[in-house]
């Protein structure tokens, strides 16, 4: 059976996972039934998908069993007959009235359960009974196998921009590519080629390691200045209710806005769309924590994942790095806060984008290793928080997509949490929409839905401040 050892940046997600702190990511997609859909449309869809037990990576990959896998995780390619499709693919129904609240409760429960490591690490749920003639598809995959941009690549591969297209495959049949085959993946690979590759890799690691070290040194020098209104740095965040020990249960909330509104605000303020998104999150969290009398004097810090995945890369695994952004929650004025966020975000992005891909990998590994080790040892809350929360922006398809005539109405990201990080806010753009997913620890954040609602009030405040 062919095996592939995981890259360190992918294996890290397995090492930090605990049973009550699962490390999977998911998407929640809602579809409207085709106008001419027969009464049995969904039943037929489920039956058709159950009849297609053909699997592409990562849906056919299982962790190698045994003690060795705990130290050196590797993927095994399974044959179709070795995969129990009935376990991975499930059909659910919402209780009436089948509104957003009922859907959110179900997704919160599904997202709280860890994936079974003795099987391929994924689940797909078709959920019927959603009001206004709609249904939903919730799909979760382990983060060691996929990141946000990888998820968007997968989405574009099994949906179509043609409303009349039919007989489209289920996601597990399309999958992603397994990645470039390495010399050391081959059984009986030539010894000379392996040695040459190891020497070449060593030289590349040294070169990119020096580049990453320079960037980290510059980050450390900037951190020593310690300006409150300056850039954010790891382990410089204040202690808040967002940064305690979390349990296994999740809450999930959503909000969506027209992307045109966000772009109009960004243009009027002279900032980027992502700056506006960060500003909405900052305003919402400032109000939420202030109402709970938990707003710290020092501004909150967000960890912002940045994709380093090439445009044509649809492989299994992760291709992300991280920057840290000062959310300036100590500033009361919404427009002034937005400008301050923008001023700090640009240099952080420039620093990362000036490095080569290999240097970014080394930079990310060195930057995140101390935090990952803390999480592995269960010490995620024993030091000052690395950051207060994760805020992520995933660009999605710009055009309307369909599945066998069913229109994809909205799609939301559902993310993961750790000790010391009880909230994740991720936005996914799609066909002129700006769709926000809020994943929170059920026990840490009372009335978490308010955080989602307050982003709408924050957008209106910015529009008013800009005379829009």
C-alpha positions, 0 to 999 in steps of 0.5 A, a space after each residue: 500500500 502506497 504511503 506519503 509522509 506528511 509535510 511538517 506544516 500539515 502534520 502539525 494539525 494532527 499533533 495538536 488535535 485533542 478529542 475535545 478540540 477537533 482540528 477540522 474545517 468545513 463549509 456550509 452551502 445552501 442551495 435552492 431547488 431547481 424550479 422544475 424539481 420533482 418531489 423526489 429531487 433530494 432523495 434521488 440526489 442522495 441515492 445517486 451519490 451513494 451509488 458513486 463510491 469512487 474517491 479522489 484525494 483527500 477522500 481516499 487517504 487514511 492515516 497510517 495506523 500504528 505507533 510510527 504514525 504518532 511520530 511520522 504521520 503518513 497517508 495511505 491510499 485506500 481502494 474504493 472497497 476499503 471505504 465505507 461511503 455510508 459512514 462518510 456520507 449522511 442524510 439529515 433533515 431539519 425540524 420545522 420551520 427549517 430556518 437559519 436558527 435550526 440549521 445553525 444548531 445542527 451545524 454547531 452539533 455536527 462541527 463539535 464531533 471529531 473525525 475518526 482517525 481510523 477512516 479517511 478524515 471527512 464527512 459530507 451531510 445533505 440537509 433537507 427541510 430548509 425553508 423557502 425550498 432550499 437544502 444545505 450541504 455541510 462538508 468537513 475535512 481535516 485541516 491537515 488535508 485542506 486549507 481555505 483556498 484548497 476548499 475553494 479549488 474543490 468547490 469549483 471542481 464539482 460545481 458548474 456555472 451552467 444551470 443546465 449541467 447534469 450528472 455532476 459528480 459528488 465532491 469525493 469523486 472529484 477531490 484534489 490532486 495528491 500533489 507532486 510525487 517525490 523521489 522518496 515516495 517511490 518504493 525502491 527509488 534509486 539511491 543516487 537520486 535520493 542522495 542528490 535530492 537530499 543534498 539539493 533540499 539541504 542547500 535550499 533549506 539553508 538559503 531560504 532559512 537565512 531569508 526567513 531568519 532576516 524577516 524574523 529578526 526584523 519582526 523582533 526588532 519592531 516588537 522591541 519598540 512596543 508601540 501601542 498604536 503600532 503593528 501587532 506581534 505574536 504574544 503581544 495580545 491582552 488577556 480576554 475572555 476569548 483566550 481561555 481554555 475551551 471545551 468541545 462544543 461549538 456555536 456557529 453563526 452567519 451574516 452576509 452582505 453585498 460585496 458591493 457595499 464593502 467595496 464602496 466603503 473601501 473605496 471611499 475610505 481609501 483602504 482595501 476590502 480586507 481592511 474593511 472586513 477587519 474593521 467590522 470585526 474590530 468594531 463588533 468585538 469592541 462593542 461585544 466585550 464592552 457590553 460584557 465589561 471585558 474590553 481590555 485597555 490594550 487593543 486586540 490582536 488578530 492572527 490573519 492567515 495568508 494563502 501562499 498557494 499558486 493559482 494553479 495549485 489544487 493539491 492536498 495539504 496547506 499553503 498558508 502563512 500568518 500575519 498579526 494585525 492590530 485591531 485598534 479596539 482602543 479607538 472609539 471612532 470607527 473611521 479612525 479605527 479603520 484607517 489605523 488598521 489599514 496602516 498596520 496591515 499593509 507593512 505586515 503583508 508586504 513583509 510576507 509577500 517579499 519572501 520566496 515560497 521556501 522562505 515563507 514555509 520556514 518563517 511560518 514553521 519557526 513563528 508557529 512552532 512554539 505555539 503548536 508545542 504549547 497546544 500539543 502539551 495542553 499549555 495553550 493558556 499558560 502564557 500570554 495569548 499569541 493572539 486574541 482570535 483568528 480572522 480569515 478572508 477566503 476569496 471564493 468564486 465570482 460567478 453563480 454556481 449550480 449543482 444539477 440545476 440547484 443554484 448555490 445561494 450562499 456558502 459559509 466557512 466553518 472553522 476550528 478553535 484551540 485553547 487560547 482562541 475561542 473565536 474564529 471569524 472567516 469571510 468567504 466571497 461568492 458571486 457578489 456576496 460577502 459571507 461571514 462565518 463565526 465559529 465560537 466555543 459554546 462555553 466561553 462566549 455568552 450570546 455569541 450571535 451578537 458578535 455576528 449581528 454587530 458587524 452589520 451595525 458596524 458597516 452602517 456606522 462606517 457608511 454614515 461616517 463616510 457620508 454614504 
